[in-house]
Structure formats: C-alpha cells, structure tokens
C-alpha cells in the first residue's frame, strides 16, 4: 500500500537494547522509500518492516520460495536469517519475472542408456503472487539501486539491470542479486570460516 515517494525516517533509533545502524553510519533524515531502498538504509528498513508487520513479510517471503526459517524479530528486516544463495536467487525469479514463483532445480530428467525415461521433473502450475501494480513498484526500487544507490557500479553494463546489494554484520558477507533479460544472477563474496573480510 505504500508509494515509492512516501517518506520514512533515516535517522538512528533504539528498540529496547538494540540500536541498528546504517552500514556507512551516515543518515539523511526524512527520505522517500525509494531513496531508503537505493542506499540500503538499515534503520528505514526496520521502521518500514515494523509498520507493515513482520508476519506479513515472512508470509510473502515464503510465497516467493524461501524455505529457510525466518526469525520474527526486528532485525529480520536486515536479513539476519540465513538463506542460501540459491534460495535468494529463486525468490527474485518471481519479482523480476511475471510475479509467479520460481523454484530452482538441477535435474530435469533421468534416463536409462536405451533412452527410456526413469523419472521426469513435474513442473507444477503456479499462480501469480505479486500483482502487476506491486511488481512495477518493486522493479523501480530495484532499478534505483543500480541508477543511484549501492549498485551504481553495475550501471556501466549496457543492460537494464535490476538488483539489490547486501552485507552482513561485521562485513562477513557481501551479496548482489541482479536480474536482466529473463535471467537472475546471485553473487556472494565472503570467507568460508565466517570471519570478517
């Protein structure tokens, strides 16, 4: 129900003993949701999640194909739950595609040497979970990340790329999920011992 130009506070706040901060530790005051998204404002994300309701966000993430457990706490808006890269890329399939969930898979068919099919993947019919109106807004948010936000370096590629960047606490991980021309790509950079880069 929110519009991209609706305002949200990008200022520090405290929630009990927890006080989330922006990655850069810089704040812009009252900004649009679009601006908050493009600069990856952590404090604005938490504020918006609390207004929308964490349960609503979790339900939508599940519809998009996230099967991992999602913690229902204020830090959920910052991506503190662990998802695999494959899960995250799959969830963007519906966002960047036609609003229909995409469940990634690796095996289409198993055949014997004589070409007899032993097993074939059954492609279930899935229904639209993101309306066209909402999808247009989300795509504008993802495009703003590339045009003016944290994914600006990708704007040099001559494609209409939509995407989102992300980092984890203590700079352990850096992510980029992007889509263009019916393809979704996920990039993860980090260490396999969970230490800071």
ChimeraX attribute file (.defattr): number of C-alpha atoms within 10 A of each C-alpha:
attribute: neighborCount
match mode: 1-to-1
recipient: residues
	/A:1	5
	/A:2	11
	/A:3	11
	/A:4	16
	/A:5	11
	/A:6	11
	/A:7	17
	/A:8	19
	/A:9	20
	/A:10	24
	/A:11	18
	/A:12	16
	/A:13	15
	/A:14	10
	/A:15	8
	/A:16	6
	/A:17	6
	/A:18	10
	/A:19	11
	/A:20	18
	/A:21	18
	/A:22	17
	/A:23	18
	/A:24	10
	/A:25	11
	/A:26	12
	/A:27	19
	/A:28	11
	/A:29	13
	/A:30	15
	/A:31	17
	/A:32	18
	/A:33	22
	/A:34	24
	/A:35	23
	/A:36	26
	/A:37	20
	/A:38	25
	/A:39	19
	/A:40	23
	/A:41	24
	/A:42	25
	/A:43	26
	/A:44	30
	/A:45	23
	/A:46	20
	/A:47	17
	/A:48	17
	/A:49	19
	/A:50	15
	/A:51	9
	/A:52	13
	/A:53	13
	/A:54	21
	/A:55	15
	/A:56	10
	/A:57	17
	/A:58	18
	/A:59	12
	/A:60	14
	/A:61	16
	/A:62	15
	/A:63	18
	/A:64	24
	/A:65	20
	/A:66	21
	/A:67	13
	/A:68	13
	/A:69	11
	/A:70	20
	/A:71	16
	/A:72	14
	/A:73	12
	/A:74	18
	/A:75	19
	/A:76	17
	/A:77	22
	/A:78	19
	/A:79	15
	/A:80	14
	/A:81	13
	/A:82	10
	/A:83	14
	/A:84	12
	/A:85	16
	/A:86	14
	/A:87	18
	/A:88	20
	/A:89	24
	/A:90	22
	/A:91	23
	/A:92	23
	/A:93	23
	/A:94	21
	/A:95	23
	/A:96	23
	/A:97	19
	/A:98	16
	/A:99	20
	/A:100	20
	/A:101	23
	/A:102	20
	/A:103	17
	/A:104	14
	/A:105	9
	/A:106	6
	/A:107	9
	/A:108	10
	/A:109	11
	/A:110	13
	/A:111	11
	/A:112	9
	/A:113	7
	/A:114	6
	/A:115	8
	/A:116	9
	/A:117	11
	/A:118	9
	/A:119	12
	/A:120	11
	/A:121	11
	/A:122	8
	/A:123	8
	/A:124	7
	/A:125	7
	/A:126	10
	/A:127	9
	/A:128	12
	/A:129	16
	/A:130	20
	/A:131	12
	/A:132	12
	/A:133	8
	/A:134	15
	/A:135	18
	/A:136	14
	/A:137	15
	/A:138	18
	/A:139	16
	/A:140	15
	/A:141	22
	/A:142	26
	/A:143	24
	/A:144	24
	/A:145	26
	/A:146	23
	/A:147	19
	/A:148	14
	/A:149	20
	/A:150	19
	/A:151	25
	/A:152	14
	/A:153	11
	/A:154	16
	/A:155	16
	/A:156	9
	/A:157	8
	/A:158	7
	/A:159	11
	/A:160	12
	/A:161	22
	/A:162	24
	/A:163	25
	/A:164	23
	/A:165	21
	/A:166	17
	/A:167	18
	/A:168	15
	/A:169	12
	/A:170	11
	/A:171	14
	/A:172	16
	/A:173	18
	/A:174	15
	/A:175	16
	/A:176	18
	/A:177	20
	/A:178	23
	/A:179	23
	/A:180	14
	/A:181	10
	/A:182	9
	/A:183	13
	/A:184	20
	/A:185	17
	/A:186	19
	/A:187	12
	/A:188	15
	/A:189	12
	/A:190	16
	/A:191	11
	/A:192	8
	/A:193	7
	/A:194	11
	/A:195	11
	/A:196	12
	/A:197	11
